[in-house]
């Protein structure tokens, strides 16, 4: 929702909006993802709740679970540390 600037009679005099260029962040994210996918070792991303959120192709080859099948599973490594 945009904030409206109103005069003393509540007439809209203007609005305020802002934007941010996220090109650099998007490129950095894509570069990081390419490094993860290029890794020969299995890499798994786990959220603070211990759920697997992403795996690279090496993980798929090692476990047989496709990324979409792995997402949402509880990581046994995290479970041991709780």
ABEGO torsion letter per residue (X at the ends): XBBBBBBAAGBBAEBBBBBBBAAAAAAAAAAAAAAAAABABBBBBBBAAGBBABBBAAAAAAAGBBAAAABGBBBAAAAAAX
